[in-house]
Amino acid sequence: MNFFFPEKAQSFRNIDFRSVNQYWLEQQSVFWDNHWKNYCHSGGFPKFLSEFHNKNEILDPSFRVYQDWIKETWSKVRTSESSLSALSQRICDTLNSRISMESLRKGTDILSANTI
């Protein structure tokens, strides 16, 4: 969190972490919940997190760079973009379920779960 929220972590910089224990942690009044949610929402990428923290949104040009990166990586396995769309839909459909790579593959035109 020091990297992403330096102003919030300022008071923790001089702590000797060898003396930190559960009791000490419970006594702290810093709540990282919102910061952790922002981190997760932005995917953990520093540029996205900074934009989300400062502007409360991830800007379209940044998001397009991220999309292009995913598409480029996906194209390296020589699989069509429609397969990526189908897999993305499958991930969204099963978001709150325990699943295997094989169950993700079902409902797509991907032939092997190893591709995923």
KANORHU-V158940 format. One record per pair of residues at least 12 apart in sequence whose C-alpha atoms are under 6 Angstrom apart, sorted by the first residue. I is the first residue (numbers start at 0). J is the second residue. Records with the same first field share a line. If there is no record, write none. Layout:
I->J + J
//
This chain:
85->107
100->112
//
